[in-house]
Amino acid sequence: MSGTLNKVMLIGHLGEDVKMHYFDKTNCVGRFSLATNETYTSKQTNERITNTEWHNIVVRNKAAEICEKYLSKGDKVYIEGRIKTRKWTDDKGIDRYSTEIQCTDFTFLTTKSESQENASNQEQSSTNPNPNSAGPEQNEGV
């Protein structure tokens, strides 16, 4: 094979709301962290262990504005893109590196409205621990 491939596909949950940075009227960048989990059972302790990996996601221009509008912390999203490592110099003159996922495509797996519905459902279930005790009476066998 003579070619190369730099492609990433992730499904995870936003660790924060999308942070926007505008350069001018037409160019902007959105950034957010994405958590992916790996769960396995330890053979020594028979305990379920979950490891979380955090990814820095970068999305540009119109796509960034769409992400900002429809995504919020905790939402589940499918991200497709490529890995990019940036080199930069900090205040003390030390070279630093950041690895990011440059997003080229995405699919919302939950939306803000679904997140709000889930939050309100959780709120209702915490205030009413027995959901069968509330509501209209049901007539069985009639």
N, C-alpha and C positions, 0 to 999 in steps of 0.2 A: 504494500500500500504506500503510495507516494505522498498522499495528502496528510493533513493533520486536522484535528477536530477539538474545539474548545466549546463544549456545550454542557450546561447545567440545567437540571430539572428538579425543582423542590416543591414540596407541599408542606406548609407549616402555618404557624400562627404569628401574627404581628406582635412584636414585643413593645411597640410604641406606635403612636399616631405618626403619619407621614409628615416629615419636616421638609418644608419647601424653601428653596433659595432661588430668587429671581435675578437674572443677569440683565435683562431688558424686557421689553414688552412681548417678545416672542420666544425667549429662551429661559428655561428654568430646569431645576433638578429637584427631584424628590428623593429623600433617603429615609429608610426605616430598617429596623432589625427584624429578622425572621427566625423563629425557633423551630427546629426539627428535633424529634425525639426518637431514640432507639431504646426499646425495652427488651430485656432478656431475663432469664432465670439463672441465677448463680448455681453452679453445680455443687459448690462447697456448702452453701447455706440454704439452698432451695428458696432463696428470697428473690422477689422480682425487683430488678434494678432498671431504672430509667436514666439514660444519659441524654442531656440536651445539648445540641450544637447550635450556636448562634451564627447567623449569616448577615452581613451588611449588604443591603439591597439598594441599588441606585437605578432610578427610572427617570427619563428625560421628557421635557416639553409637554405635549398634550397628554401623553400617557401618565405623566407625573400628576397633572391636574386631575385626571380621572381617578387615580389612586387616592389622592388627597380627599376628593369629594366622597368616595364610596367606601373607603377602608378606614378602620379604626383599630385601636389596640385590641388584641384577642381574636380578630377576624382570621378565618382560614382562607388561604390563597395559594394558587398554583403559580409558580414563577418559572419562566424559562429564560435563559440568558447565557452569558459567558463569564468566566473568571477573569478578573483584571487585578493586578497588583500595582498599587501606586507607591512611589517613593517620594517622601517629603522630609523637610528639615524642620525640627522643632525649635522652640525659642532658644535653646542652649546650643544649637548648631549640630545636634545629633541627628543622623539619618534615621528615619522611621519608615515603616512599611505598613500599608493597609491592603488587605485582600477584600475585594468587593465582588458582588454579582451584578454585572451590567444587564439589567432586565431588558429583554427584547420582546417578550410576550407574557401575558398573565391572564388568569381566569379567576374571578372572584368565586370562592366556594361558600362564603357567607357574606352577607351585606350588612350595612349599618342597621337596616330595619329588622333583619333577623336577629342581630345581636341585641337590639333593644327589646325585641319580643322575648328572647331567651332570658335577658336580665329581669324583665317584669314577671315572667313565669317563675323564675327562681325566687323573686321577692314574694310572690303570692304563695308559693309552696312553703316558704319559711314562716309566713304569718298564719298559714292554715295547714298544719301538719297532716291532717286527714282529709284529702280532697273528696272522699266519698261522703263525708258528713255534711257538706255544703251543697246548696243548689236545690232544685225542685225535687219533690218526691217522685219516685218511679213506681208505677204499678206493674207488678209482675203477674203474668198469666191472665191478663184481662183481655 
